[in-house]
Amino acid sequence: MEDVLNATGRSARYLRCGNFMENFLWQVEPILQQGRFFYPFPGDFPIPMVATHNIGVVAAQWLLQQDWSGQEGIGVDEPEDLSLNQVAVQMSEAINQTVRFQPVSPEAYTESMLQHGASPAYAPGLLDMFAEVAAGIYHAEAGCKLGKLVTSYKGYAFTAMHKTSQIIRILAISGSLRRVSSNTALLQAAIALAPATVEIKLYDGLGSLPHFNPDLEPTEPLSVTDLRTQIRWADGLLISTPEYAHGVPGVLKNALDWLVSGSEFIGKPIALLNASPRATYAQSSLTEIVTVMTGRIVLEASITVPLLGRNIDIDGIVADLELSQALQRAVMTFVDAIYQFQTEAAFSDEPLR
Ligand SMILES: Cc1cc2nc3c(=O)[nH]c(=O)nc-3n(C[C@H](O)[C@H](O)[C@H](O)COP(=O)(O)O)c2cc1C
């Protein structure tokens, strides 16, 4: 392919990439359920690896170099080659569960590929590729390795498998203590509509928190400790509040005041729901408060749902297609943002250089 393109005489750079880390993804089920993955390959043979997002990064950098001309091929690999046994160790650390690599025969592997929908032409092609890797043909030429990309398999596996394996936990807080509160109903509908991979819990301690008083902090009441524990438990907060006299209800502000000096709220992803299109002052005030407390508001997940004056309960919200779809979309947008934040945190100690 490179020869054909070079024959045109045009400038071209070829990315010669190592084994895509994503290649392991089709085995995510046995990895999570049996703690194993399989290849017709020796476990201790180091293979050049690359996370595909790094290929994009390299390609983008080169495309931006407008003064370059010529023809060349460059290897795009992570700095360290990894054997499949090493991949298993990094996967285990990433998902906190023992994962082992198990070599299998080419026949058993082909059979499994065909069962998973690979075409009869594709499976042998992949076996040929394994043979080339084992023969060292697949290695990028010496001196061509970039050696600057840094995605450990641990970091990669976190991104890829976290989504499949981990339940995202959300604490829902209603700013209304009213028994038939529309804001509480909205949050309860979100609980009812959440998929199995998302656990939303309604915080019910707002009314029993004492008035905030910094003097009480050193020996704080149990109800405050419980609030902190629940905030720490949560990967994100879903807050829905009424507006009282153009402001945030005192009970909600009181709870937030207790959290100002603690560590559990820091950097917490937050989605703000609003059950009344009229209540704009409370929303902007709450935005300001949680932002100054370093909460990370996910705007795309912060929606206004027109419940005011409709006298609608949880079942009514769930049954209303428009409302329930908007709510579901907001929850899933929030969950995606939480994954994104967690992924960034997992990679944060290994920035691209
Ligand atoms: C004391 C009080 C003050 C209120 N002030 C406002 C206000 O300033 N702006 C507004 O849009 N609605 C105001 N409302 C209306 C509530 O925000 C509205 O009824 C809301 O839907 C109540 O939420 P809930 O059903 O979750 O209790 C006020 C209600 C009360 C009881």
The ligand as an SDF file (V2000), in Angstrom:
LIG
                    3D

 31 33  0  0  0  0  0  0  0  0999 V2000
  -42.3620   30.2670   50.5900 C   0  0  0  0  0  0  0  0  0  0  0  0
  -42.3710   30.0210   49.1030 C   0  0  0  0  0  0  0  0  0  0  0  0
  -41.7320   30.9180   48.2700 C   0  0  0  0  0  0  0  0  0  0  0  0
  -41.7330   30.7280   46.8850 C   0  0  0  0  0  0  0  0  0  0  0  0
  -41.0190   31.5770   46.0930 N   0  0  0  0  0  0  0  0  0  0  0  0
  -40.9690   31.3530   44.7540 C   0  0  0  0  0  0  0  0  0  0  0  0
  -40.1860   32.1920   43.9080 C   0  0  0  0  0  0  0  0  0  0  0  0
  -39.5390   33.1250   44.3550 O   0  0  0  0  0  0  0  0  0  0  0  0
  -40.1300   31.8960   42.5970 N   0  0  0  0  0  0  0  0  0  0  0  0
  -40.8200   30.8430   42.0650 C   0  0  0  0  0  0  0  0  0  0  0  0
  -40.7600   30.6320   40.8560 O   0  0  0  0  0  0  0  0  0  0  0  0
  -41.6050   30.0430   42.8330 N   0  0  0  0  0  0  0  0  0  0  0  0
  -41.6740   30.2750   44.1680 C   0  0  0  0  0  0  0  0  0  0  0  0
  -42.4020   29.4440   44.9640 N   0  0  0  0  0  0  0  0  0  0  0  0
  -43.1190   28.3280   44.3360 C   0  0  0  0  0  0  0  0  0  0  0  0
  -42.3350   27.0280   44.4400 C   0  0  0  0  0  0  0  0  0  0  0  0
  -41.0440   27.1910   43.9750 O   0  0  0  0  0  0  0  0  0  0  0  0
  -43.0550   25.9650   43.6540 C   0  0  0  0  0  0  0  0  0  0  0  0
  -44.3010   25.7370   44.2280 O   0  0  0  0  0  0  0  0  0  0  0  0
  -42.2930   24.6760   43.5800 C   0  0  0  0  0  0  0  0  0  0  0  0
  -42.8600   23.9110   42.5830 O   0  0  0  0  0  0  0  0  0  0  0  0
  -42.3370   23.8820   44.8520 C   0  0  0  0  0  0  0  0  0  0  0  0
  -41.5250   22.7600   44.7020 O   0  0  0  0  0  0  0  0  0  0  0  0
  -41.9310   21.3560   45.3560 P   0  0  0  0  0  0  0  0  0  0  0  0
  -43.1750   20.8900   44.6530 O   0  0  0  0  0  0  0  0  0  0  0  0
  -40.7870   20.4620   45.0640 O   0  0  0  0  0  0  0  0  0  0  0  0
  -42.1470   21.5620   46.8100 O   0  0  0  0  0  0  0  0  0  0  0  0
  -42.4340   29.6250   46.3400 C   0  0  0  0  0  0  0  0  0  0  0  0
  -43.1060   28.7520   47.1990 C   0  0  0  0  0  0  0  0  0  0  0  0
  -43.0870   28.9510   48.5490 C   0  0  0  0  0  0  0  0  0  0  0  0
  -43.7900   27.9540   49.4560 C   0  0  0  0  0  0  0  0  0  0  0  0
  1  2  1  0
  2  3  1  0
  2 30  2  0
  3  4  2  0
  4  5  1  0
  4 28  1  0
  5  6  2  0
  6  7  1  0
  6 13  1  0
  7  8  2  0
  7  9  1  0
  9 10  1  0
 10 11  2  0
 10 12  1  0
 12 13  2  0
 13 14  1  0
 14 15  1  0
 14 28  1  0
 15 16  1  0
 16 17  1  0
 16 18  1  0
 18 19  1  0
 18 20  1  0
 20 21  1  0
 20 22  1  0
 22 23  1  0
 23 24  1  0
 24 25  2  0
 24 26  1  0
 24 27  1  0
 28 29  2  0
 29 30  1  0
 30 31  1  0
M  END
$$$$
